[in-house]
């Protein structure tokens, strides 16, 4: 899946829907930094159902620990 992003996620971050159900993992980030796109490897049967839905990138557990220590 290719998504337009408001913020730049890290490769490996989990992607969830509005109900926080996991739908995939960030595979690649590309495009200009002012308007990035994200390639997501889906973990669901029919990713086409997510067209025009808002999705969220959730930092990996390791990344959350690093951010708390600062």
SULLINRA-V968801 format. One record per helix or strand of 2 or more residues. SS is the DSSP state (h for helix, s for strand). FROM is the first residue (numbers start at 0). LEN is the number of residues. If there is no record, write none. Layout:
ss=SS from=FROM len=LEN
ss=SS from=FROM len=LEN
This chain:
ss=s from=1 len=3
ss=s from=13 len=3
ss=s from=21 len=9
ss=s from=36 len=6
ss=h from=46 len=4
ss=s from=55 len=3
ss=h from=60 len=9
